[in-house]
């Protein structure tokens, strides 16, 4: 899979929406990854006011692990402005 195709896959899930409270949201960042075996997994972020949210990359990686895969070939994250780099927490997880 080409990088631009993976970006398009992540963009399919992008779109912030509110959760149970006005200050809680999800979907402002979306991620997609492709494993060494060629499978694609996606995720979205979950933003909480307390700062312990869940990054989109974490969500995609959790989906990958749920399917018993462990090797990421390529991973991307996007927000409304385009491609974004992973945060330190995501880099540590990868």
C-alpha positions as CSV (number, residue, x, y, z in Angstrom):
1,X,0.0,0.0,0.0
2,X,1.3,3.5,-0.9
3,X,1.5,6.1,1.8
4,X,-1.1,8.4,0.2
5,X,-3.6,5.4,0.1
6,X,-3.0,4.9,3.9
7,X,-3.6,8.6,4.5
8,X,-6.9,8.4,2.6
9,X,-7.8,5.4,4.7
10,X,-7.2,7.4,7.9
11,X,-9.2,10.4,6.6
12,X,-12.3,8.2,6.2
13,X,-12.6,8.1,10.0
14,X,-11.7,11.7,10.7
15,X,-14.4,14.0,12.1
16,X,-14.7,15.3,15.6
17,X,-17.9,14.6,17.5
18,X,-19.0,15.3,21.1
19,X,-19.3,12.6,23.7
20,X,-21.5,12.7,26.9
21,X,-20.3,16.1,28.0
22,X,-19.5,19.2,26.0
23,X,-15.8,19.1,26.9
24,X,-15.4,15.5,25.8
25,X,-14.8,14.6,22.2
26,X,-13.5,12.0,19.8
27,X,-12.4,11.8,16.2
28,X,-10.4,15.0,15.8
29,X,-7.4,12.8,14.9
30,X,-7.6,9.5,12.9
31,X,-4.9,7.0,12.2
32,X,-4.3,4.1,9.9
33,X,-1.5,1.5,9.9
34,X,-0.5,-1.3,7.6
35,X,1.2,-4.4,9.1
36,X,4.1,-6.3,7.5
37,X,1.5,-8.9,6.4
38,X,-0.5,-6.2,4.6
39,X,-3.5,-5.8,6.9
40,X,-4.9,-2.3,7.6
41,X,-6.1,-1.2,11.0
42,X,-7.6,2.2,11.9
43,X,-8.4,4.2,15.0
44,X,-9.6,7.6,16.3
45,X,-8.6,9.7,19.3
46,X,-10.6,10.1,22.4
47,X,-10.1,13.5,24.2
48,X,-10.9,13.8,27.9
49,X,-10.6,17.0,29.9
50,X,-8.3,15.3,32.4
51,X,-5.5,14.7,29.8
52,X,-5.6,10.8,29.8
53,X,-7.2,10.5,26.4
54,X,-6.5,7.9,23.9
55,X,-4.5,8.7,20.8
56,X,-5.7,7.6,17.3
57,X,-2.4,5.7,16.9
58,X,-3.1,3.8,20.2
59,X,-6.5,2.9,18.9
60,X,-5.2,1.6,15.6
61,X,-2.4,-0.4,17.4
62,X,-4.9,-1.9,19.8
63,X,-7.0,-3.1,16.8
64,X,-3.8,-4.6,15.3
65,X,-2.9,-6.4,18.6
66,X,-6.5,-7.6,19.0
67,X,-5.9,-9.5,15.7
68,X,-2.6,-10.9,17.0
69,X,-0.3,-8.9,14.8
70,X,2.7,-7.1,16.2
71,X,4.7,-5.6,13.3
72,X,3.8,-2.2,11.9
73,X,5.1,-1.5,8.4
74,X,3.7,2.1,8.1
75,X,1.5,4.2,10.3
76,X,0.0,7.7,9.7
77,X,-2.1,10.1,11.7
78,X,-4.2,13.0,10.3
79,X,-6.3,15.9,11.6
80,X,-8.3,18.5,9.8
81,X,-5.1,20.2,8.6
82,X,-3.5,17.1,7.2
83,X,-0.8,14.7,8.2
84,X,0.6,15.0,11.8
85,X,3.6,13.5,13.6
86,X,3.0,11.0,16.4
87,X,3.4,12.4,20.0
88,X,6.1,11.1,22.3
89,X,3.6,8.7,24.0
90,X,2.7,7.2,20.6
91,X,6.4,6.9,19.6
92,X,7.1,5.1,22.9
93,X,4.2,2.7,22.3
94,X,5.4,1.9,18.7
